[in-house]
Amino acid sequence: MAKYKVAVATNDGINVNVHFGHAAAFDIYEVDDVSGKFEKIEVRVKPEHCDGSCGDGACGRQEVEHSSMFAAAKNLADLDYVLCQQLGPQAIQSLARFNVRAFDIALPIDEAIAKINLYRKKLAERLSRIKGLQNKTL
């Protein structure tokens, strides 16, 4: 039984309804890949924004390991997915550096996780077909 983890930006525990950059914390869910059942396993607080102490202006540049966006992504690096009402390209890029897939979606949490589960199943089917086609051509 495979499981994966999802971070959800929510302010009510029911809906995906917070922008990535505005989330003070993320609810973390563990999802059973087969049944689609999920449970909340923790609340993870996002690191504080840069206080300017770096002094070199690096916090405003993309892909700088001292930026608040990088710190927020690194805080979620052990997860598989992040669901937010909205997130920008810098957040997506920072999360991708840690192989975390990000989706902007405004739905109830249970519906959003069901969509992720469906996405995973369809992706696995496609990869299986591609692998089968590659084996036939060899």
C-alpha positions in Angstrom: 0.0 0.0 0.0 1.7 3.2 -1.2 1.2 6.5 0.5 2.0 10.0 -0.4 1.9 13.4 1.3 0.1 16.6 0.4 0.5 20.1 1.9 -2.7 22.2 1.8 -2.9 26.0 2.2 -6.1 26.5 4.1 -7.4 28.8 6.7 -10.6 26.8 7.6 -9.4 23.2 7.4 -12.1 22.5 4.9 -11.1 24.3 1.7 -8.0 25.0 -0.3 -8.3 28.7 0.0 -5.0 30.4 0.7 -2.3 31.8 -1.6 1.1 30.0 -1.2 2.8 33.3 -0.2 0.1 34.2 2.3 0.0 30.8 4.1 1.2 31.0 7.6 1.1 27.2 7.9 0.1 24.1 5.8 -2.1 21.2 6.8 -0.2 18.0 5.9 -2.2 15.0 4.8 -1.1 11.4 4.2 -3.0 9.8 1.4 -3.4 6.1 0.6 -2.7 5.7 -3.1 -5.1 2.8 -3.6 -8.2 3.8 -1.6 -7.7 7.5 -1.8 -8.4 7.8 2.0 -6.5 10.5 3.7 -5.8 11.8 7.2 -4.3 15.0 8.5 -1.0 14.1 10.2 0.4 17.6 11.1 0.3 21.3 10.7 3.6 22.7 9.4 4.3 26.3 10.1 6.0 28.2 7.3 9.4 29.8 8.0 9.3 33.5 8.7 9.9 35.9 5.8 13.3 37.4 5.4 14.0 40.1 7.9 16.5 41.8 5.7 19.5 40.6 7.7 21.2 39.2 4.7 21.9 42.8 3.7 22.8 42.0 0.1 19.3 42.2 -1.5 19.5 38.5 -2.4 16.0 37.8 -1.0 14.4 39.5 -4.0 16.2 37.3 -6.5 14.8 34.0 -7.7 16.6 30.8 -6.8 18.7 32.2 -4.0 19.0 29.8 -1.2 18.5 32.5 1.4 15.2 33.8 0.0 11.9 33.3 1.9 10.4 31.5 -1.1 13.3 29.0 -1.1 12.9 28.5 2.7 9.2 27.9 2.4 9.8 25.3 -0.4 12.6 23.6 1.6 10.2 23.4 4.6 7.9 21.2 2.3 10.7 19.3 0.6 9.7 15.9 2.1 6.2 16.1 0.5 4.9 15.1 -2.9 2.3 17.8 -3.6 1.4 21.3 -2.5 -2.2 22.6 -3.0 -2.9 26.3 -2.8 -5.6 28.6 -4.0 -3.0 30.4 -6.0 0.8 30.4 -6.4 3.2 32.1 -8.7 6.0 30.9 -10.9 8.7 31.5 -8.3 6.9 29.3 -5.8 6.4 26.6 -8.4 10.0 26.8 -9.4 11.3 26.7 -5.8 9.1 23.7 -5.0 10.2 21.9 -8.2 13.8 22.1 -7.0 12.8 19.7 -4.3 10.7 17.5 -6.6 7.4 18.8 -5.1 4.6 19.3 -7.5 2.4 22.4 -6.9 -1.1 22.9 -8.0 -3.3 26.0 -7.7 -6.8 24.8 -7.1 -9.7 26.3 -5.1 -11.9 23.4 -4.0 -12.8 21.6 -0.8 -9.8 19.7 0.5 -11.5 16.3 0.0 -12.2 17.1 -3.7 -8.8 18.5 -4.3 -7.1 15.4 -2.9 -9.4 13.2 -5.0 -8.2 15.1 -8.1 -4.6 14.5 -7.1 -5.3 10.8 -6.6 -7.0 10.6 -10.1 -4.0 12.5 -11.6 -1.6 10.0 -10.1 -3.6 7.0 -11.4 -3.8 8.5 -14.9 -0.1 9.3 -14.9 0.8 5.7 -13.7 -1.3 4.3 -16.6 0.3 6.5 -19.2 3.8 5.7 -17.9 2.9 2.0 -18.0 1.7 2.2 -21.6 4.9 4.1 -22.6 7.1 1.5 -20.9 5.1 -1.2 -22.7 5.6 0.5 -26.1 9.3 0.9 -25.4 9.7 -2.8 -24.6 7.9 -3.7 -27.9 10.3 -1.6 -29.9 13.4 -3.1 -28.4 
